[in-house]
Each structure stands twice: as structure tokens, then as C-alpha cells.
Amino acid sequence: MAKSKHIITVANLPCSAGTFQTHYIARTLSDNAWITGETTPHSRRDPTTFIPADPLHVIRATRTMEDKEWLAEYQRRISLLIDLYLDHPEASVLIIRDHSLGECWKFQDHPTGSMVPALVQAIEARKVPFTAFYTHRDPFDTFLSIQRSFPGIGKAKDLSTPDRFSSLYYESWQAWKSHCPTLNDIRIEDLADDEAREQARIRKAVFRSGEATATTYE
């Protein structure tokens, strides 16, 4: 029997209730959803951190691997994840989270909307349909939360003032909007205001009839 499969991306900046909204989307759609952690090939972690599951971690963290090489490896891993998901008989939804902060710095060095998010590149390279979400919280509230919760990030040049943060926020959102014209914006304030309406909107975005939002396999 054929089984529908739905691949979803979720992008957001820190302190925007992104984790909550991602899990909310998952529970709204299916009890058999797979959810990844935040992922981007442009994020760099401290090479002293031990991640035994990733044999290439130290290599990329110390930048002995060029960006182009790591992007290709990232795309290979996303493709492998998609294969595992499509082959799983029970999983009906795959949600891949974007680590938007790890990449959005790059967007400001190019014309607005001209850069393709790495996650979009990876999925498009695989040639499978997907539904894109960008989850939001009031930008000023998000800015204040970053200052309080992540003071190290908050002191960074591009996040030091509300204006700088708003610019970064806009560039991140516009990169996704420009390359995913049907990008679905989900706001935590709207969820609080009318949960039933937002649940229906989430379901319609993914399950809408007549559009290729699902991969079907035997």
C-alpha cells in the first residue's frame, strides 16, 4: 500500500520559540514525525568538543576542510537522512531544522535574497518536494531574550542593537522567502491568539491537495 511522506524544513533565529513551534508543527501533523536538531554546514563548534558520532567534526571545526567540500558532505548527509526516512515504514513526516544563526551572517554580504540557504540547496539537490516554514516571535522580544539568555551572542557586532538584529532577522527570512515562494510563516503570538486557526493553517500548508508536497512510495 502506498504511504504518503512529507518533508518539512523549519527555519528561525534563536529565542524565537522555534523549538516549541517546531514540535508543535510535528504534533499537529503526525504522531510518527522525525525531527532533527538544528543543522547547517556553516556552523563551527569548538574542536575540543568530543562528538564521537561525527568522525569529520574536528576536521571541519579546525577548517582543514574547505567550505565547498563540507557543503558537498552536508548535502550527502541530508540525502542519507532522507533515504532513511523514506525507507522507514512508519515515519510519515520528516522535519529538518535549520540553524539559521549559523548561516545568516553570510547573507548580509550579498544582495538581499540572493543567497540560497544551505538546507534548501541540499534538499533541492536531492530533487524531492518539501514544505518550508519560518517560525517567528516578535523581533524586539526575540532581541531582548538573546541579550538575556545568550549574552555572548548578544555582544556580537551584528546583534548589539535592535536595528542590527532586525536587519539580520530580515536577511535570514528573505533568503528563505526568495527561494521558497510558498514559505509558511508561523508566529507564536498567532498560536496563542487562535490555536485552532493556526493548526488548520499548518495542516493545509502540508496536506493541501493538488500540489506536490509529498513523496509517495510503495
C-alpha positions as CSV (number, residue, x, y, z in Angstrom):
1,M,0.0,0.0,0.0
2,A,1.3,3.5,-0.9
3,K,2.2,5.7,2.0
4,S,2.5,9.5,1.9
5,K,5.7,11.1,3.0
6,H,6.1,14.7,3.9
7,I,9.4,16.5,4.2
8,I,9.4,19.8,6.1
9,T,12.0,22.4,6.8
10,V,11.8,24.9,9.8
11,A,14.0,28.0,10.0
12,N,14.2,30.6,12.8
13,L,16.6,32.7,14.8
14,P,17.4,32.0,18.5
15,C,15.0,32.8,21.3
16,S,12.0,33.0,18.8
17,A,10.2,30.0,20.3
18,G,11.5,28.0,17.4
19,T,11.9,24.7,19.3
20,F,8.4,24.9,20.7
21,Q,6.9,25.8,17.4
22,T,8.8,23.0,15.6
23,H,7.5,20.4,18.0
24,Y,4.0,21.9,17.7
25,I,4.1,21.6,13.9
26,A,5.2,17.9,14.3
27,R,2.4,17.1,16.8
28,T,-0.2,18.9,14.6
29,L,0.8,16.8,11.6
30,S,1.6,13.3,12.9
31,D,2.4,11.1,15.8
32,N,5.1,9.5,13.6
33,A,7.2,12.5,12.9
34,W,11.0,12.6,12.8
35,I,12.6,15.9,14.0
36,T,16.3,16.7,13.6
37,G,18.3,19.2,15.7
38,E,19.3,22.5,14.1
39,T,21.7,21.9,11.2
40,T,23.9,23.9,8.9
41,P,27.3,23.3,7.3
42,H,28.4,26.8,8.1
43,S,28.2,26.5,11.9
44,R,31.6,25.9,13.6
45,R,31.8,24.3,17.1
46,D,34.8,24.3,19.4
47,P,37.1,21.5,18.1
48,T,37.7,20.4,21.7
49,T,34.1,19.3,21.9
50,F,34.0,15.5,21.6
51,I,31.3,14.3,19.2
52,P,32.1,10.6,18.6
53,A,29.2,10.1,16.2
54,D,30.8,12.6,13.7
55,P,34.3,11.4,12.5
56,L,34.7,14.7,10.5
57,H,33.8,17.0,13.3
58,V,37.3,18.1,14.3
59,I,38.4,18.3,10.6
60,R,35.7,20.8,9.8
61,A,35.8,22.6,13.1
62,T,39.5,23.4,12.6
63,R,38.7,24.5,9.0
64,T,41.0,21.9,7.3
65,M,38.0,21.1,5.2
66,E,37.1,23.8,2.6
67,D,33.5,25.2,2.7
68,K,32.8,23.7,-0.7
69,E,33.9,20.3,0.4
70,W,31.9,20.5,3.6
71,L,28.8,21.7,1.7
72,A,29.1,18.6,-0.5
73,E,29.4,16.4,2.5
74,Y,26.5,18.1,4.2
75,Q,24.3,17.5,1.1
76,R,25.4,13.8,1.1
77,R,24.3,13.5,4.8
78,I,21.0,15.2,4.2
79,S,20.4,12.9,1.3
80,L,21.2,9.9,3.5
81,L,18.8,11.1,6.2
82,I,16.0,11.4,3.5
83,D,16.8,7.8,2.3
84,L,16.5,6.5,5.9
85,Y,13.2,8.4,6.4
86,L,11.7,7.3,3.1
87,D,12.6,3.7,3.8
88,H,11.1,3.7,7.3
89,P,7.6,2.1,7.1
90,E,6.1,4.1,10.0
91,A,7.6,7.6,9.7
92,S,5.2,9.9,7.9
93,V,6.8,13.3,8.5
94,L,10.4,14.4,8.4
95,I,11.2,17.8,9.9
96,I,14.7,19.2,9.3
97,R,15.5,22.2,11.4
98,D,17.8,24.9,10.0
99,H,20.4,26.5,12.3
100,S,19.7,29.9,10.9
101,L,22.1,31.9,13.1
102,G,25.0,29.7,11.9
103,E,24.4,30.9,8.3
104,C,22.6,34.2,8.3
105,W,25.8,36.2,8.8
106,K,26.7,35.3,5.3
107,F,23.5,36.7,3.8
108,Q,24.4,40.3,4.8
109,D,27.5,40.2,2.5
110,H,25.3,39.7,-0.6
111,P,22.2,41.4,-2.2
112,T,19.1,40.7,-0.1
113,G,17.5,37.4,-1.1
114,S,20.3,36.3,-3.5
115,M,21.8,33.6,-1.2
116,V,20.2,30.2,-1.1
117,P,20.1,28.7,2.4
118,A,22.3,25.6,2.5
119,L,19.4,23.4,3.6
120,V,17.4,24.4,0.6
121,Q,20.3,23.6,-1.6
122,A,20.7,20.2,0.0
123,I,17.1,19.2,-0.4
124,E,16.8,20.6,-4.0
125,A,19.9,18.7,-4.9
126,R,18.1,15.6,-3.9
127,K,15.1,16.6,-6.1
128,V,12.4,15.9,-3.5
129,P,9.4,18.2,-2.7
130,F,9.3,19.8,0.7
131,T,7.3,22.3,2.6
132,A,9.1,25.2,4.2
133,F,8.2,27.0,7.5
134,Y,9.8,30.0,9.1
135,T,8.8,30.4,12.8
136,H,8.6,33.8,14.4
137,R,8.3,35.7,17.6
138,D,8.0,39.4,18.0
139,P,11.5,40.6,16.8
140,F,12.0,43.0,19.8
141,D,11.1,40.3,22.3
142,T,13.4,38.0,20.5
143,F,16.2,40.5,20.6
144,L,15.8,41.1,24.4
145,S,15.7,37.3,25.0
146,I,19.0,36.9,23.2
147,Q,20.6,39.6,25.2
148,R,19.5,37.9,28.4
149,S,19.9,34.2,27.5
150,F,22.9,34.4,25.3
151,P,25.0,37.4,26.3
152,G,28.0,36.2,24.4
153,I,26.0,36.2,21.1
154,G,24.2,39.4,22.2
155,K,27.6,41.3,22.3
156,A,28.4,40.3,18.8
157,K,28.6,43.2,16.3
158,D,25.5,42.3,14.3
159,L,23.3,41.7,17.4
160,S,24.4,44.6,19.6
161,T,21.4,46.8,18.9
162,P,17.7,46.2,17.9
163,D,18.4,47.7,14.4
164,R,21.3,45.4,13.8
165,F,19.3,42.4,14.9
166,S,16.3,43.4,12.8
167,S,18.5,43.6,9.8
168,L,19.9,40.1,10.4
169,Y,16.4,38.8,11.0
170,Y,15.2,40.3,7.8
171,E,18.1,38.9,5.7
172,S,17.6,35.4,7.1
173,W,13.8,35.4,6.4
174,Q,14.3,37.0,3.0
175,A,16.8,34.3,1.9
176,W,14.2,31.7,2.7
177,K,11.3,33.7,1.2
178,S,13.1,34.4,-2.0
179,H,13.9,30.7,-2.6
180,C,10.8,29.2,-1.2
181,P,8.0,31.4,-2.5
182,T,5.3,29.4,-0.7
183,L,7.2,29.9,2.7
184,N,4.8,29.5,5.6
185,D,5.2,32.0,8.4
186,I,4.2,30.7,11.8
187,R,4.1,33.2,14.8
188,I,3.9,32.2,18.4
189,E,1.6,35.1,19.1
190,D,-0.9,33.9,16.5
191,L,-0.8,30.4,18.0
192,A,-1.6,31.9,21.4
193,D,-4.4,34.0,19.8
194,D,-6.2,31.3,17.9
195,E,-4.8,27.8,18.1
196,A,-7.5,26.1,16.1
197,R,-7.0,28.5,13.2
198,E,-3.2,28.0,13.2
199,Q,-3.5,24.3,13.4
200,A,-5.7,24.3,10.4
201,R,-3.3,26.5,8.5
202,I,-0.3,24.2,9.3
203,R,-2.2,21.2,8.1
204,K,-3.4,23.0,4.9
205,A,0.2,24.0,4.1
206,V,1.5,20.5,4.2
207,F,-1.5,18.4,3.1
208,R,-3.0,20.8,0.6
209,S,-4.5,18.9,-2.3
210,G,-3.3,19.3,-5.9
211,E,0.3,20.3,-5.0
212,A,3.4,18.1,-4.8
213,T,4.1,18.4,-1.1
214,A,4.5,14.7,-0.5
215,T,6.7,11.9,-1.8
216,T,4.7,8.7,-2.3
217,Y,6.4,5.3,-2.3
218,E,5.3,1.7,-2.4
